[in-house]
């Protein structure tokens, strides 16, 4: 009994002795989190502020006069110039680039959903031969570099007249978005309890009826999230767009860099950074809104 009492009395001391270690671990964790956040946000904040032509000379020069070519300039205040954002929204064909991205993304995502939803249902539900092979091929396509396929696609589409057209660019973007749609929607179909499928089958419903009337309504929210995520992928894609588009269908991801090398003039980096910030904002807002649903989609029904 005495030894048990001593053991019980010693346990609070041991727990108290571990508290400094826990606080130290938490401090390291928070420090690493803050540093990682600052490291990730710095490029975004820097580009956004550069787009405003921000003058931070007051941080270094104080209330001083700086003479440039004999002309005095006051360096004692911060200055913002948002005119580049106004120009991006009204000039330089930026609204046309946004329209092109909306059309290309809409065609690509719609086609991916029409093709991918039945395929994902079959992979998650139907017992067919070769299902594992199809799953492996779809997964392997995600590891193929766009460099390996974009040049042959460019040659082929240029010969049949699909280069610099909305359908041609959307078909090329399917390489990026189709496998994502299949795997994410497959996860939502796999999350449906088997008892629901069995109850529908016992009621006399065919496989097509189960798909249309039972499974599809239950995963409609996941399909919407998948469509939004696929659209963001197409919105941000650059390599395929820069090769498969010309002056007619150039999207926003290419349009923000259209000034680089387009003419012999020196590009205005302030306007480019303003356009890049405007192109980044909608994608960031959407991703923050659906972030908790993406993890469920990528889990592929594994945690059931």
N, C-alpha and C positions, 0 to 999 in steps of 0.2 A: 504494500500500500504506500509505503514511504517513497519508493522509487517512482511509482506512478504519479504521486503528488509532485515530486521534483520535476518529472518530465512535463507535467502540465504547467508548472510554474516557469519552466525554462522556455516554453513555446512563445509566450508574449515577447520575451527578450529577443528571441531569434527573429520574430516577425518585425520587431522594432529595428533590429540591426539591418534588415533588408530594405527598409524604407529609403535610406540615402541612395542605395544602388538603384532602386526603382525610379527615384527622382532624377538621378543622373541619366538613366536610359531614356526617360521621357524628354529630358532637356536635349539630348542628342537627336532624338527623333524629331522634335519640333524644329530644331536648328536645321536638320537635313531637309525637312519639309519646306521651310521658309526659303532656304537657298535654292531648292529645286523649283519652287514657284517663281522666285525672282529670275532665275535663269531662263525659265520658259516664257515668262511674260516680257522680258526685256526686248526681244526683237519686235514684238507686236507694239509695245508702247513706243519704242524708238521710231518705228515706221509711221505710226499715227501722229506723233509729235512733229516729225520731220515734214509730214504732209501739211502741217500748219505753219511751216517755216519758222519754228520756234527759235527765238534768240535767247540763249542762256548765258550771255556774256556777263550779266550782272553777278552771277555766282563767282566769277573769277576776277572781274575788273573793278567791281564796286562802282561808286559814283565818280567815274572818270570820263574824260574826253579822249577819244581815240581819233587820231588824224589819219585818214586814208586819202592819199593823193592830195594832201593839203586841205581836205574838207573835214571839219570836226564832226564826229558822231558821238552822241551821248550813249554811254554803255551802262547806265544805272537802272535800267528797267527791263523787264521781260516783255517781249512783243510776240503777238500771235497774228498770223495772217491766214485765215481760212479760205482765201480766194481760190486756192487750188482745189478744194473740195467742191466749191460752187462751179468751177470750170469743169470738173470731172462729171458732174451731174447734168450739165447743160451743153458742153462742147465736147470735142475730140471723139465723137461717136460712142461715148461710153454707154449711154442708154441703149443704143443699138446692139452693143456687145452683150448687155444684160438680156435683151430680148432673144438674141441668138442662144445664149446659155439656157434660157427657159424653154425654148423650143426643142433644142437638142436633148436636154435633160428629160423633158416630158416624153419625147418619142422613145428614148432609150429605156427609161424606167417603165413606161407602159408596156413596151414589147417584152421586157424582162419579166414583168408580172404575169403577162398572158402566157408566156412559155414556162416560167419558173414555178408558178403555183401548182399546176398539175404535176409537174415533175417532183416537186418537194413532197406533195401528198403521197405520190406513189412510193417514194423512197422511205417515207415514214410509216406508211400503213400497209400498202399492198405487197404481198409476198410474190415477187416475180423473179424470174431467172436473170442473172446479170446485174442485179441491183447493187451488189458490192463493187462491181467493175465501174458502173456509172458513177457511184459515189467517189471512187478513187480518181476517176478521170476529172470530175468536177473539182475535187480538192487539188489535183495536180495542176489544173489550169491556173490556180491562184499563185503557183510558184513560177509560172512562165513569165519571163521579163517581157514587157511591151516592146522592147527593142527587137525581139525575135520575130514579131508578127507585124509590126506597124509598117515596115518598109514593103514587104510583099502585099499588104493590104493597099498601100498607096499606089503601087504599080497596077494592081488589079482594078481598083476603083477608078483610077485615072483612065484605064482602057475602056471601061464600060460606062463612063460618064457619071460616076457617083462621087468623084472627088469634089470637095467644096459644095456639097449639097447637104441639106438637113438629114435626109434618110441615110446617106452614106456615112456621115459623122456619127449618127446615132447607132448604126450597125457596128461601127468600130468601137464605140463606147460599151457595147454589150460585152466585150471581152472583160471589161472591168466590173460590171454590175451584175451580170447574170448569175455567176457563181455565188455572189454574196446573197442575192435574193433567194436562191435555192436553199442554201445552207441555213439562213436565218428562218425562213418560213417552215422549213423542215423541223426546226426546233420547236416552233409553236404547235405544229400538228402532232409532234411526238409528246408534247405535254398534255394533250387531251387524254383523260383516263380511258383505259381499254374497255371499262364497263360501259361507257357511252357508245363506243363503236359496237360492242356486242349487243346492247339493247336495241340499237337501230337495226342490226342485222336480224335479230329475232322478231322484230316487228314486220319483217318482209321487205325492208328497203334494199334496193340494189346498191352496188358500190358507188355508182354515179350519184344516186340520191343521197347517200351518206355524205359524199363529198360536198354537194351543193347545199343541202338543207341542214346538215348537222355540223360538219367540221368547219366549213368555210365561215359561217356566221360566228363561230366561237373564236376564230383567230383573226377576225377582221381588224381588230386594234393592232395586232402584231404586224399585219400586212401594211397598214398605214405607216407604222413606224419604219418598217423595212423600206417602203417606197421613199420616205423622206430621207433615210440614210443613203439609199442608192442615189437619189438626186444630188445629195451633197457630194458624193464621190465624183459624179460627173461634173458638178459645178467646179470642183477644185482640180480636176484632172488637167494636165498640161501637155505631156509628151504626145499623146495621140492627137490632141486638138491642134497643136502647132504644126503637125505634119499633114493631117487630114483636112484642114480648113484653109481657105483662102480669104480674100477680102470680103466675100459675100457672107460667109458663115462664121467668121472669127468670133469665138466666145469671149467672155469676160476674163477667163484665166489667161488667155493669150493677149487680149486687148490691153491689159494693164501694163504689158511690156512692149506694146506695139511701137513705142517711140524709140526703142533700142535698136539701132542699126537700120531703121526704116529709111532714114534720110542721111545726108551728110552733116546735118546740124547736130550740135551737141544736145543730147536728150535732157529734158527738164526732169530731174529726179524728184523734185518736190511734187510735181503733178503725178508722176508715176507712183509715188508712195501714197498720195491721197487716193488715187484710184484703187491701189491695192488694199488700203484700209476699208474702203467702201465695199469692195468685193469680199473681204473677210468677214465683215459684220454679220450678214444674214446667215452664213454657214456656222459661225460661232454661236449665234443665238439658238439656232435649231438644234445643234449638237448638245448644248447645255439643257435644252428642254427635254430631249429624248434619251439622255445618257443612261438612265436607270433601266430603260427598256432594251438597250443594246446588249447589255450583259446577259439578259435573259435570252435574247435571240441567239447570241453566240454560244450559249451553253448547250445548244442542240439537244435539249431534252434529257441531258445526262443526269441532272439532279431531280429525281422524281420520287 
